[in-house]
Amino acid sequence: RAIDCGAVVSVGSIENARLLDAEANRKQMFAFAVLCVDTGMNRDGFRCDDIGGITEAMSLKNTAVVGIYSHPSQTDDEEFTFCQKKKFENLKASLPRSDGIIFSFGNSANICSDHVPRIGVSLYGLSPVGDDDSPLLHAMSFKAAVLSTRRVAKGEYIGYGKTYRAPRDMDVATVAAGYADGVPRALSNIGSVILGGKRCRIVGSVCMDATMVDITNVDVNVGDYAAFIGGDGKETITCEEVARLAGTINYEIVCGISKRVPRIYKEK
């Protein structure tokens, strides 16, 4: 399918390059590829010293190699990143030919400081280093509707496991999203949503399909939308904030929003 639509395929080994070329030959078409090179991350890619394998991949009859790239593993470690860059530069110098090939070393963190032609999570407006002061604009929000509201008396428990006991009479809304949708269970009793332009604390354990929030003194109706990520009025919850509370990184938060959550795309 990639060959049919002219997509560029990332290839990290000579075995996969040969498979791609064989399929292109069978279809009597050309395949387009970029070669991934391992400069120290040890996740994927041709080894930097595998000049023979890289050269063979660039010489396949039915595959056009249009680029060669590598991935830094820890951009805040300048010394290690410099060593990776040096390996990449040495590889480029060792190749018998490189005319027309785009060489790219970097990810979102690098493009913010190094102007390399490749981006990752910053495409979604997220800071690659978890920085709240990033000039990037968030490209997405994550919202769910209020299913119900109820009055909870002082001393009553909320949610599974009795993890939250009402310290006073309070109003509680149940929102139609839980950890099966991508709301981290780690937000139980510490996270927030935005409802009616105000922050409302998550109370009780995040459930599989629902999350309960404190809406005392907030005007909320069934059908209103609560923002787990995004803004409403003057309040905003960033993906970086959610990640810190959940003890993870913003990449994992957005990747964790499950396929059952409808996506609505808007042009700006």
Secondary structure, DSSP 4 states (H G I P E B T S, - for coil): -HHHHTPEEEE-SHHHHHHHHHHHHHTTS-EEEEEEEESS--SSSEETT-HHHHHHHHT-TTEEEEEEEE--S-TT-HHHHHHHHHHHHHHHHHSS--TTPEEEE--HHHHHHH--S--SGGGGT--TT--TT-SPPP---EEEEEEEEEEE-TT-EESGGG-EE-SS-EEEEEES--TTTT--GGGTTT-EEEETTEEEEB-S---SS-EEEE-TTS---TTPEEEEEEEETTEEE-HHHHHHHHTS-HHHHHHTS-TTSPP-----
